[in-house]
């Protein structure tokens, strides 16, 4: 799984460098992020600006990451295109995840 990881404004930003996050890569993506959490990175921002498509397996991986963090940290998302954002709205996951158009917006206010 090809991802970029960087520290930005006190948050670990994880950016998948792949166009499609589907069942063939969702497990690897999840494991990469789990590894970061286990290393103590508990403030995470997943930047999907390079991603064109995600499927339900990726959505499931995101939910499992959120559960893994539980009350130990924060998981936010940014850079979702209209199709991906539509999937989050249809599944009502936009109510579960804090989503911003870009990094600044995703980190602008506390998650409620």
N, C-alpha and C positions, 0 to 999 in steps of 0.2 A: 504494500500500500504506500503510495507516494503522498506524503503530507509535508507541509512546512510548519514548523513550530517556532514561535518567537515570543518574547516578552514584550508587552506593550501596555504602558500605563498601569503597571502592577498586575496585569492579567496575562495568562498564558493563552496565546492565540494559536489555534490549530486550523490550518487551511488545507483541505484536501486538494491535491493537484491532479484531479481527475474529473472528467466531464460527467460520468455516470456513477452514482453510488447505488448499486443494486445488490442483489443477493450474492453475486460472485465476489464482492469486495466488502460487504457490510461487516462481516466478522473480523476481517483484518483491520478495518477502520476502528471498530469498537476496541479491539485489543490494543491498538496503538494509544488510544485515549485512556484506557484502563491503566496502561503502563505509566502514563504521565500522572494520573491520579495517585497511583501507588508511590510515585516519587515525590509526592507532596504538592503537586500542582492542583489546588482546589478551587481556584478562580479561573474558569475556562470560558473562552469565547470561541465558538466554532464559526469560522468565516467561510461561507459557501459561495463566495462570489465567482469562483472558477467552476462551479458545479451547475450543470444544466438539468439534471434529472436525479431524483431519488425515488426509491420504491419503498414498499411497506417494511421490508427487512431493515432498511436503513432507519426508518422511523422507529422501529422496534429497538434497534441498537441505541438510538438517542434516548429513548425512554429508559432503557436499562442503565445508561450512563447517569441519567438524572437520579435514578433510584440509588445507584452506587454512591453518588455524592451525598445524598440525603441532606442532612443538616450541616455537613462538614464544609460545604462550599457553595458555589454558584455556577450554573451552566447557562450561557446565553448564546443566541444565534444571530448572525447577521449575513447580509449578502444573498438572501434568498430571492430567486427570480420569481416572476408571477406564477408560473406553473407549480413550483415547489411551495410557495406561500399559499396557493389555492389548496394544495393537498393538506397543509397544516390547518387551514380553515375548515375544510370539509370534515376532517377527523377531529376537529376542535382542539387540536394540539397547540393552536395559537393561544389558547387559554392556559396551557400548562407551561409552555416555554416563553421566556422573555425574548422577543424578536425585535431587532432594529434593522433599519434599512442599511446602515453601515456601522462601522466600529464605534464611532462617536455616539450615535443614537442608541446602540445596544447598551452602552455603558453609562448613558446620561442620567438615568434615575434608578433608584433602588428597585429591585424586583418585588412586586407585591403578590 
